[in-house]
Amino acid sequence: MVYGEKPDISREKSAELYEKAKKCFPGGVNSPVRAFKSVYGTPLFIEKGDGCRLWDADGNEFIDFCCSWGPLILGHNHPKVREKVTEEMQKGMSFGAPTALETELAELILKNNRFIEKIRFTSSGTEAVMSAIRLARGATKRDKIIKFEGCYHGHSDSLLVKAGSGLVTFGETSSAGIPKSFAEETIVVSLNDEEALKAAFNQFKDQIACVIIEPVPANNGLLLQSKAYLQFLREICTQNGALLIFDEVISGFRVSFEGAAGYYDIQPDIITYGKIIGGGLPVGAYGASAQLMANISPEGGVYQAGTLSGNPVAMAAGIAQLSELAKSGFYKELNTKTEEFTNAIQRYATSKNYAFKVFQIASIFWFAFTDADAIQTAEAIDPASMEQFKLMHRELLNRGIYLGPSGYEVGFVSVAHSKIDLEKAKRAIFECLDIVFKR
């Protein structure tokens, strides 16, 4: 054991639960990255969350920077969200029929978002993106789509091609079970490469329905793109009659109420959102102009449906959460707090000459073991650096700090993280950096 390393926390109960889970689920989990395959130890089974903290089955307490992979911008178990959900649950939990809550949440979103005129709720971000792609194909009457290496858009077949997130965690670039014919309709280019995109449009002239991008790519590191590049995407799509889709499942309502579209002031044709609009409950949505959304059934010929779409409990949680986010000064305060936190970590690493960078936008951050001042493509991430993250992740857990169990995943700061919490986390991160770079 290197000087400064701490003994591993107890995972006895989590390990027992994991062994039971493996008898029920493939790999013992219901989403691959949860299996802790790219970090040390067995998965932690979480029992409770409150504010910015988590407690696992062994009673270990953590300051949480995963925030259920982003949507818990108010923290765990926020009282206003909890009260609204509890109130609605007394009336029933699912009807498969319209409720006033759907319209209330939609009005709250549309009133505060210049970039969409109509919206359709789904049950997940994956479903929202899948539906947005279908809408783009139906509206343009074209089949091919362009996506970017390192951007993850959920697990629908045509988008699991050189995707990021859990797939890259396991060193894969696609998934078994996807017909070659599906993949052939998806053109993959590198991020931040204007010439590659021009070549794709030239090669497949009048065949491309849409270009889809995470305007804040945050599923394979935090690969921040310039506003000029995103504006280039807008212009080339317009020139070629293709639609531009912003996948804002992570950035939507995170970087601003209007998401990255508002942050960069760029108008996409379709925007997709995820669980943040449901306070962390299973919700997604896609929105566009009224004219484009008129293609969706029952108004138009593009079919999309869902029994649990607009679920009243999820809508109630969304109303409570987004009402807080819509308050004046919400994002300024949260983003400033995050910037101060990440800047302090970067100053420490720089003072020690560590090859370590903290990339940050709004309340999203990513730790990268690199000397590079910018990482804008998936190819620029050194896979070997994940060994350093692996050690750091274990040492942080042993100090009560919880990050997502993959060096390719980003972290999030919530309103619930106090200055005291962030100070404790900073000190733990400083200690862990010293250990990683002294090995």
Buried (B, 14 or more C-beta within 10 A) or exposed (E): EEEEBBEEBEBEBBBBBBEEBEEEEEBBBEEBBBBBBBBBBBBBBBBEBEBBBBBBBBEBEBBBBBBBBBBBBBBBBBEBBBEBBEEBEEEEEEEEEEBEBBEBBBEBBBEBBEBBBBBBBBBBBBBBBBBBBBBBBBBBEBEBBBBBBBBBBBBBBBBBBBBBBBBBBEEBBEEEEBEEEBBEBBBBBBBBBEEBBBEBBEEBEEBBBBBBBBBBBBBBBBBBBEEEBBEBBBEBBEEBEBBBBBBBBBBBBBBBBBBBBBBBEBBBBBBBBBBBBBBBBBBBBBBBBEEBBEBBEEEBEBEBEBEBBBBBBBBBBBBBBBBBBBEEEBBEEBBEBBBEBBEBBBEBBEEEEBBBBBBBBBBBBBBBBBEEEEBBBBEBBBEEBBBBBBBBBBBBBBBBBBBBBBBBBBBBBBBBBEEEBBEBBBEBBBBBBBBBBEE
